[in-house]
């Protein structure tokens, strides 16, 4: 079995090049594949390999005080979903290019846990009686595989399109509690921060994103699967892949 992981953390990185080289060496030694992204604002990891290799890599990383709070989401598959290992230094670990959406410059936007979102969706409103709008911050390719029931989806092909695509909906959202969500939390963290800095004080971010929701409470209130950027294509509410060795017969 292959352990598949996704993890990110916004934290100041003084020397991204040095950290990227260190993480690449550790991942190579552990025979992991996937993507390592490092920026001055933090790290974003998608790595897969043996459970022992994964455990060793993250144990060493979390021993560094900067990454002690790193949250790792894990699922399993029959085959390795990545063809190779890549490591890059980038200006942002997820490109947004908006100053008011940069997590190191502002306190984190308020979040809401999956169990609370599940309860709100069941009862049809938040605890103050306000309508709840689930706001999908992903692109149309991802949304095609699934999203929350009745979610507000935007016609975007990349994350940087979100502000313009959201503009026509802002007045309609004014009296609702808006829950921003994405795959694992990184985009909705930036999106919620920007929206609150831009005057939308009724916005929360779904803690852990869709994958965190699946892991915590299952798929209630969600239609379909969650797209992932590797050869598994998408995961269901039990974190099982759409494409796997057992289904394809691949060696």
C-alpha positions as CSV (number, residue, x, y, z in Angstrom):
1,X,0.0,0.0,0.0
2,X,1.1,3.6,-0.7
3,X,0.5,6.4,1.8
4,X,-0.5,9.6,0.1
5,X,-0.1,12.9,2.0
6,X,-1.0,16.5,1.6
7,X,0.3,19.2,4.0
8,X,0.8,22.9,4.0
9,X,1.8,25.6,6.5
10,X,2.2,29.3,6.3
11,X,5.3,30.2,8.3
12,X,8.2,32.5,7.6
13,X,11.1,30.8,5.7
14,X,14.3,32.8,5.8
15,X,16.1,30.7,3.2
16,X,13.6,28.9,0.9
17,X,16.4,27.5,-1.4
18,X,18.2,25.8,1.5
19,X,15.0,24.3,2.9
20,X,13.9,23.1,-0.5
21,X,17.2,21.3,-1.0
22,X,17.0,19.7,2.4
23,X,13.5,18.5,1.9
24,X,14.3,17.2,-1.6
25,X,17.2,15.2,-0.1
26,X,15.1,13.7,2.6
27,X,12.3,12.8,0.3
28,X,14.7,11.2,-2.2
29,X,16.3,9.2,0.6
30,X,12.9,8.0,1.7
31,X,12.0,7.0,-1.9
32,X,9.0,9.4,-2.0
33,X,7.5,10.9,-5.0
34,X,5.3,14.0,-5.5
35,X,5.8,17.8,-5.2
36,X,7.6,20.0,-2.7
37,X,6.9,23.7,-2.9
38,X,8.7,26.2,-0.8
39,X,8.4,30.0,-0.5
40,X,9.1,32.7,1.9
41,X,5.6,32.3,3.2
42,X,5.8,28.5,4.0
43,X,5.6,25.0,2.5
44,X,3.1,23.0,0.4
45,X,3.7,19.3,0.1
46,X,2.1,16.4,-1.9
47,X,4.1,13.3,-1.2
48,X,3.5,9.6,-1.5
49,X,5.5,6.4,-0.7
50,X,5.8,3.7,1.9
51,X,4.3,4.3,5.3
52,X,7.7,4.1,6.9
53,X,9.2,6.5,4.4
54,X,6.3,9.0,4.9
55,X,6.5,8.7,8.7
56,X,10.2,9.3,8.7
57,X,10.0,12.3,6.4
58,X,7.3,14.1,8.4
59,X,8.8,13.2,11.8
60,X,12.0,15.0,10.8
61,X,10.1,17.9,9.4
62,X,7.9,18.4,12.5
63,X,10.9,18.2,14.8
64,X,11.7,21.6,13.3
65,X,9.9,24.1,15.6
66,X,8.7,26.1,12.5
67,X,6.7,23.0,11.4
68,X,5.5,21.6,14.7
69,X,1.9,22.6,13.8
70,X,2.0,21.1,10.4
71,X,-1.2,19.1,9.7
72,X,-0.8,16.1,7.4
73,X,-3.8,14.6,5.6
74,X,-3.2,11.0,4.6
75,X,-5.0,8.5,2.4
76,X,-3.9,5.2,0.9
77,X,-3.8,3.7,-2.6
78,X,-2.6,0.5,-4.3
79,X,-0.2,2.3,-6.6
80,X,2.1,5.3,-6.5
81,X,0.1,8.2,-7.9
82,X,3.1,10.4,-8.8
83,X,5.5,9.7,-11.7
84,X,8.5,11.5,-10.1
85,X,9.6,13.8,-7.3
86,X,9.8,17.5,-7.9
87,X,10.9,20.3,-5.6
88,X,10.5,24.0,-6.4
89,X,11.1,27.4,-4.8
90,X,8.2,29.8,-5.7
91,X,7.1,33.4,-4.8
92,X,4.0,31.9,-3.2
93,X,3.1,28.3,-2.2
94,X,-0.2,29.0,-3.8
95,X,-0.3,32.0,-6.2
96,X,-2.9,34.7,-5.4
97,X,-0.9,37.9,-6.0
98,X,-3.0,40.0,-3.7
99,X,-1.4,41.8,-0.8
100,X,-4.5,41.6,1.4
101,X,-4.6,37.8,1.0
102,X,-1.1,37.1,2.3
103,X,-1.3,35.0,5.6
104,X,2.0,36.2,7.0
105,X,0.9,39.8,6.9
106,X,-2.3,39.4,8.8
107,X,-3.9,37.2,11.6
108,X,-5.5,34.1,10.2
109,X,-9.1,34.4,9.2
110,X,-11.6,32.7,11.5
111,X,-12.3,29.0,10.7
112,X,-15.1,26.6,11.2
113,X,-14.6,22.9,11.9
114,X,-16.2,20.2,9.8
115,X,-18.6,18.9,12.5
116,X,-20.1,22.4,12.8
117,X,-20.4,22.8,9.0
118,X,-22.1,19.4,8.9
119,X,-24.6,20.5,11.6
120,X,-25.3,23.8,9.9
121,X,-26.0,22.1,6.6
122,X,-28.3,19.7,8.3
123,X,-30.3,22.4,10.0
124,X,-30.2,24.8,7.0
125,X,-28.7,27.8,8.9
126,X,-25.9,28.7,11.3
127,X,-26.3,28.9,15.0
128,X,-27.5,32.5,14.7
129,X,-30.2,31.5,12.2
130,X,-28.4,33.0,9.2
131,X,-28.3,31.2,5.8
132,X,-25.1,29.4,5.2
133,X,-23.4,29.7,1.7
134,X,-20.6,27.3,0.9
135,X,-18.2,29.1,-1.4
136,X,-16.1,26.9,-3.6
137,X,-12.7,28.6,-4.3
138,X,-11.5,25.9,-6.7
139,X,-11.5,26.0,-10.5
140,X,-14.1,24.6,-12.9
141,X,-12.0,21.5,-13.7
142,X,-12.0,20.5,-10.0
143,X,-15.7,21.4,-9.4
144,X,-16.8,19.1,-12.2
145,X,-15.9,16.1,-10.0
146,X,-18.0,17.3,-7.1
147,X,-18.7,20.0,-4.6
148,X,-21.0,20.8,-1.6
149,X,-24.7,20.7,-2.3
150,X,-26.0,24.1,-3.5
151,X,-22.5,25.6,-3.2
152,X,-21.7,28.9,-4.9
153,X,-19.3,28.0,-7.7
154,X,-17.4,30.5,-9.7
155,X,-16.4,30.3,-13.4
156,X,-12.6,30.4,-12.8
157,X,-9.8,28.5,-14.3
158,X,-7.1,29.7,-11.8
159,X,-7.1,30.9,-8.3
160,X,-6.1,34.4,-9.2
161,X,-9.4,34.8,-11.1
162,X,-11.4,34.5,-7.8
163,X,-11.8,38.2,-6.8
164,X,-13.2,39.3,-10.2
165,X,-15.5,36.3,-10.4
166,X,-16.8,36.9,-6.8
167,X,-17.6,40.5,-7.4
168,X,-21.1,40.1,-8.8
169,X,-22.2,37.9,-5.8
170,X,-21.0,40.1,-3.0
171,X,-24.3,42.0,-2.3
172,X,-26.3,38.7,-2.3
173,X,-23.9,37.2,0.2
174,X,-24.2,40.1,2.6
175,X,-26.7,38.6,5.0
176,X,-25.3,35.0,4.9
177,X,-22.6,33.2,6.7
178,X,-20.1,32.4,3.9
179,X,-17.9,29.3,4.4
180,X,-14.9,29.4,2.0
181,X,-13.6,25.9,1.0
182,X,-11.1,24.2,-1.2
183,X,-9.3,20.8,-1.5
184,X,-7.1,20.9,1.6
185,X,-7.4,24.4,3.0
186,X,-4.6,26.4,1.4
187,X,-6.7,28.4,-1.1
188,X,-9.6,29.0,1.2
189,X,-7.2,30.3,3.8
190,X,-6.0,33.0,1.5
191,X,-9.4,33.6,0.0
192,X,-11.1,34.1,3.4
193,X,-8.3,36.4,4.6
194,X,-8.6,38.6,1.5
195,X,-12.4,38.7,1.7
196,X,-12.4,39.7,5.3
197,X,-9.8,42.4,4.6
198,X,-11.9,43.6,1.7
199,X,-14.9,44.2,3.9
200,X,-16.7,40.8,4.0
201,X,-16.7,40.2,7.8
202,X,-19.2,37.3,7.4
203,X,-16.6,34.9,5.9
204,X,-15.2,31.8,7.6
205,X,-12.8,29.2,6.2
206,X,-13.5,25.4,6.3
207,X,-10.8,24.0,8.5
208,X,-8.9,21.4,6.6
209,X,-10.8,21.9,3.4
210,X,-12.8,19.1,1.7
211,X,-10.3,16.4,2.5
212,X,-10.4,17.4,6.2
213,X,-14.2,17.3,6.0
214,X,-14.2,13.8,4.5
215,X,-11.7,12.7,7.1
216,X,-13.7,14.1,10.1
217,X,-17.4,13.6,9.2
218,X,-17.6,11.8,5.8
219,X,-19.5,13.0,2.8
220,X,-22.8,14.3,4.2
221,X,-23.8,17.4,2.3
222,X,-21.2,16.8,-0.5
223,X,-22.1,15.6,-4.0
224,X,-19.5,13.6,-5.9
225,X,-15.7,13.3,-5.3
226,X,-12.9,15.7,-4.6
227,X,-10.5,16.2,-7.4
228,X,-6.8,15.8,-6.6
229,X,-3.8,16.8,-8.7
230,X,-2.3,13.4,-9.3
231,X,-3.0,10.1,-11.0
232,X,-5.7,9.1,-8.6
233,X,-7.8,11.9,-10.2
234,X,-10.4,12.2,-7.4
235,X,-11.2,10.9,-3.9
236,X,-14.5,9.8,-2.6
237,X,-15.8,10.6,0.9
238,X,-13.9,7.5,2.3
239,X,-10.7,8.9,0.7
240,X,-10.7,6.1,-1.9
241,X,-9.3,7.0,-5.3
242,X,-11.2,7.1,-8.5
243,X,-8.3,5.5,-10.4
244,X,-6.2,2.9,-8.6
245,X,-4.2,-0.2,-9.4
246,X,-7.1,-2.4,-8.4
247,X,-9.4,-0.7,-10.9
248,X,-7.1,-0.3,-13.8
249,X,-5.2,-3.6,-13.6
250,X,-1.9,-1.7,-13.9
251,X,1.2,-3.4,-12.7
